[in-house]
Amino acid sequence: MFAVYADQFSKDDPVSVLQVGERPDPEVPDGWTTVTVKAASLNHHDLFSLRGVGLREESLPMILGCDAAGYDEDGNEVVVHAVISDPSWSGDETFDPKRSLLSERYQGTLADKVAVPRRNVVAKPASLSFEEAACLPTAWLTAYRMLFTRGQLKAGETVLVQGAGGGVATAAIILGRAAGLRVLATSRDEAKRARALEIGAHDVFESGARLPVKVDAVIETVGKATWSHSIRALRPGGRIITSGTTSGPNLDDAELTRIFFLQLSVIGSTMGTRDELAALVALLDASGARPLIDRVLPMTEARDGFAAMAGGDLFGKIVFTR
């Protein structure tokens, strides 16, 4: 079958080692099923894999991709949940110490077919296209869990989304607006600030700018470059929900004095559960909110999509189709 995969690593030029071509059909263990992929979206996780982050050399060659939508073995339209938990695990699978994502231990979604546990298949409503549904399992699910499960945000509260343009940040803006939050967003790029307004932000600011109000919560995926601003933007008792460090994990100043004096909460969040993915799908179906897609490319042109992500040349999700 056709696939997009890694067979070696390059820390400095990950796109140069991306492979496109034929791979064996997926093996299907007991309790698993196959999904015929119609659309799959790209994540920073895929670039990290090409750099050798989170992927072991002995696992190569590895088909990349965490997200997909397509048809199950009975012809039903489905979305694939990317978190693979241990068969013996019960409860919130994001807490399973043996969990992994597709394309880490198990072959990923950038292929004609992907094998997943039967419990990892969620029904896709007819209102969502395959391209839209393929955006949900990683970035959008991460944003959903940050906002509503870990962040416990409610209609009427104010949230700051740092780094408008990235997949999680874009999702947080759209979902926050759909759920009745007041959404503020930041970006270094004027064009991205304008786009953030178009997709639902109530107001936008340059990165690091002084805000006119203190916010209830901050959605933080940037890390070092925005951390101090995020802490200073919070009202007393506010919370910062973090799920990534795209600008680097090491902080010059963690702002601990502000955190304890203002009784702020720092909340970590990772991916989401199958039930949260189903709830996210239901929210989009009911509200009419939709993922923002930067571009759609055939999977045969995957290298162009990877290059765009590596260069930061995107606003929203890159989706590959078969």
N, C-alpha and C positions, 0 to 999 in steps of 0.2 A: 504494500500500500504506500501511497505518497505520505511523506512526513517532513517536518522541519525539526532538526535535531542537532545535538552537540556531540562531537567525538573527540574534542580536545578543548583546552581552556586558553584564554588570553586575557590577562588582567588589564592590559593597556589598550587593546583593540578587540573587544569581544565580537563585534560584528564580522570581523575578518575570518573567524573560525566557524561561523554559522554554516550548517550543511542543509541542503535541500535535495531530497531524492527518495529512493525506495527503502522501506524498512519492512520487517516481517509484520504480519498481522498480530494483534495483541493476544497474549495468552489470557485465558479467562478462568481463574480459580473458582472453586465451589463458592456459591453465594454472590458471585459477581455477574455482571452483564456487560454487554457492549452497547455503545451509543455511536451511531453514524453521525459524524460531525458535519453540520451545515455552516456553522460560524464559530470562530474562536477569537478571543481578544488577547491583546498583548499586555504584559505587566513588567514592572521593573524587576520582578523576580526572575524573569527570563533572561534579562541582561546579566543579573547577578550570577545566574547559573553558568553562563558562558565565561564568566570571570573565575569560576570555580568556587563561588560562595554558596554554601548549602548543598553542594552537589559533589559527591566523591568521585575520584578518578576511576575507581573500580566499578562504578555504576554506568560508565560510558560504554557504548553510545546511548544517549538518553533523548527521547523525544521531548521537546519543550512544550510549555503551555499548561496553565492551570484551569482556564475557563473555556467552556464550550456549551453550545446548544445544538440540538439535533433531534434524531429519531431513536427511540429505544427499539428493542427487538420486536415489539408488537406494533411498531409504526406510530406510537404516540409521540407528540412533540414534548421535549423535556429540556431541562437545564441541569447541568452537572455540578454537584457540590464538590469542591476541590479538596476538602480536608479528609484525609484517610486516617481513621482512628483504628486502634486495635480491636479485633472482633469481640474481645471480652469486655471492652470498655462500655459503661453505661453512663448516661448523663451528658453534660456539656463536653463535646468532643474537643473543644479548644484547650481543655485542661488535661487531656490525655498525654502523659509524658512520652508515649510512643507514637504520637500522631506525626503525620507528614503531609505535605502537599503533593498533588500530582506533579510529576516531573522531578521529584527528589528521589524516592525509592521506586516509584511506579511510573511507567511511561505516560507522557503527557497528552495534551489535547490537540496539538498542532499536527493533525494527521487525519486520514480518512475515517479512522475509527479509534475509539478509546475504550478501555476496559475499566469499570469502576464497580465498587460494591453496590448491590441493588438498593441499599438504603441511601445511596448518594445521588439518586435520581429524583428530581422535583418536576412536577407537571408545569409545562409552559402554557400560559393562557394564549388564546388566539389573538388577543389585543397587542401582544408583544411580538415584534419580528424576531427572527433568529439572531440578527445582528445586534438588536437591543438586548435580548436575553443573554447573549454571550458576554456582555459587559458586566454582568451582575456578580458572579461567584467569588471574585477576589476584591477588587476595589470598591464596588458598591456594597457588598456585604460587610466589608471592613468599616465603611462609613456608617452603615445602618447600625451595627453593633456599637460603634463609638458614640453615636448620637443618642440612641434610645435604650440600649441595654446597659452599657457601662456608664454613659453620661447621664442617663435618666432625665434627658431634656424634655420639657413639656411646652405646649403651645403658649406663646406669649413671652418666653424667655429669649434672651439675646445670646447668640453664639458668634464667636470670631473664628473664621476659617483661614488658616495661614497657607500661603502658597497657592493661590488660585491658578488652576491650569492643570495640575496633576490629577490623576484618575480619582483618588480618594477625596481630594479637596473639591473637585467638580461635583462628585456624587453628594458630598455633604451639603454643598450649597443648594442643589436641587431638592434633595430630600428634606433639608431643614425648612426650606420655603414651603414645600408641600405639607409639612406637618405643623405649620403655623408659627414657626420660630422667626424672630427677627435676625437676619443673617448679615453679618459684616464680613468682608473678605479683604485680603491683602495680596499684592504681587509687586515685584520690582518692575514689571513690564506694563506699560500703559495700555497696550492692546489687550492684554489678558485681564486687566481691571475692567475694561469696557465690556469684554465678553462675560465676565462674572456678573455684571449688572444685567446683561441680557438674559442670563439663565436663572436669575432669581435673587441675587444679592440685593439687599436694600441699600447698602452703601459700600464703597470700596476705598482703600487707602494704599499709599505706598508702603512697602515693607518697612517696619520700624516707626511709622508715623504715630504721633500722639492721637488717641481716639477721643471723640467727644463724650463718650460714656464708658463706664466700666461694664464688662460683660459677665454673664453668668457662667459661661464655659468657653473654652478654646479647643478647637480641633487642630491638633499639632502633629504633623507628619514630617516637618522639615528638620527639626533638631537644633543643632548648634546655632545656626544663623538667625533663628527666630525665638529661641527659648526665653531669653530675657524679656523680650517684648510681650510674649504670651503671658508670662507671670505678672508683668506690670499692668496688663490690660484687664486683669480679673478684679471683680468686686471682692470685698471681704467674704470669705466662705465659698468663693467660686471654685471651679474645678477645671483642670487641664487634662484632656484625654489624649494620650499619645499612642501612636501605632507605627511610627517610623522615624528615621533619622537620615533623610536624603542628603542633608548638608554635613553630616558627620555626627557621631554619637558623643564625642568628648566635649564637655562644657567647660568654658573658662570660669564661669560663675553659675552655679546651680540656683542662685537666688534663695538659698535656704532661709535666710533671715526673713524675707518677705513671706515665704511659705508658712513658717510657723507663726509669725506675728499676725498675719491676716487669716490664719487657719484655712489655708488653701488645700485642696485635694489634688494629688497627682495620680492619675488613673491610667494604668496600662490596658491596652486592648489589642487582641490579635484575632484576625479573621472573624469567623462566625460559625454558628451551628447550622445544621440542615434545617431545623425549624425556623431559625431566623431568616434563612434564604427563602423559605416558603412564605414567611410573613412579608419580606421585602417584595417578592413577586406579587403578592396580593395587594400591597400598598400601591404599587405602580399600576396594577390592573384597575384598581378602584379610583385612584386620584388622577390618572392621565399623565402623571409625571413620567419622563422618559430619560434614559441615559443620553448624554451628549457624546456623539461620535465624531471624532476628528476626521477620520478617513476610513474607507473600506477598500481593502486590497485583496486580490486573489492570493491564496496561500503560496502560490508559486513565486510571488513577489515579496516574500517575507523579509528578505534582506533590506528592502527599502523601508519597511515599517520599523525594523529594528534600528536602522540608521537614524530615522526620525526621532525615535525615543532616546537614543544615545545622545543626540544633539539637542534635546529639549525642544524640538520643533513640533509641538503639538498642544492642543487644548481639548481635553476630553480623551476618549478611548480610540485606539487603533484596533480595527477588527479585520480579521482574515476570513475569507469565505471559500467554500469548496463547491 
